[in-house]
């Protein structure tokens, strides 16, 4: 398939695909007429990249997943390097959650002090009890 069709099927733009190609995440083959050509494996790579980016992964963090798919694994998260990225991302998210809970507690305390009312409970605490 050509670049326009791949972009449409992946829900992105041709500009994005060219950028991914410049970063080495996508490899275009060239037809005799010079047009870029792609196949279903390329679509699968793009779907993996876009899913991970939707989850908050930086573009470079997607590279081990792409490499895993290129190595022939049916899922990009089946390789040790991909699992390491997942672990680092979970650690990062846990840290962010902890910081947000601290900020939330401080804001709730200030609100309670300012209004003379009890501190509002955290929705997160309600769902984890």
Secondary structure, DSSP 8 states (H G I E B T S, - for coil): -BHHHHHHHHTS-HHHHHHHHHTTSS--EE-TTS-EE--HHHHHHHHHHHHHHHTT--GGGGHHHHHHHHTT-SSTTSSHHHHHHHHHHHHHHHHHHHHHHHHHHHHHHHHHHHHTS-----HHHHHH-
